[in-house]
């Protein structure tokens, strides 16, 4: 039986998506979906680091990237640290990683909860330098890509509990939500940057609670295939916003991964 990600498939344009889940045998994983409408967004792929197993965005066409902003387009997306899995759609992944190390998640301390890692990471502004635009960006708030002001979405799973987090612009102010939950075997939930329409020029941000999905696969590659199949999107049959999908899974005391890139598959 295939995984049921019909709620994601029903979205015309989801942007970036984080999917924490558990397989029927109880293995925890994070799925990641990357889509793009602009040439600079589509000129990317997901790659895995040889040493850390970190899955990050990478450039497939440097000329197209020049039209976008590397400070927003290039980042680590999926990270493992001890018993914790971390995910985000931007440079704030580094905040989650540093906080997880500093709060004891690396050691598996029972008192550390996923929402605590997120709250601590986003407790105060953190600024990085945007070389292209010669400005400083606060990576604890929504992205400065006017007029969309893309939300920053984040996920943490540690000590058998999960939290998803979104920071978005609402009525010209910073709005932050944390959703914490325990996942049952065969269950997943997802959050995306956008609501799922294909509005132009201003995309609407994700609203509400994380959306449930059903997971029937045990293999990271099978789940990555299900995600990839769900993110074609678009109102027209010829529309295809796919860029990549990936899965990072904790299984039998090790990390297993799978990546599917449109740049390699071709469709």
Order of alpha helices (4+ residues) and beta strands (2+ residues): alpha-beta-beta-alpha-beta-beta-alpha-alpha-beta-beta-alpha-alpha-beta-beta-beta-beta-beta-beta-beta-alpha-beta-beta-alpha
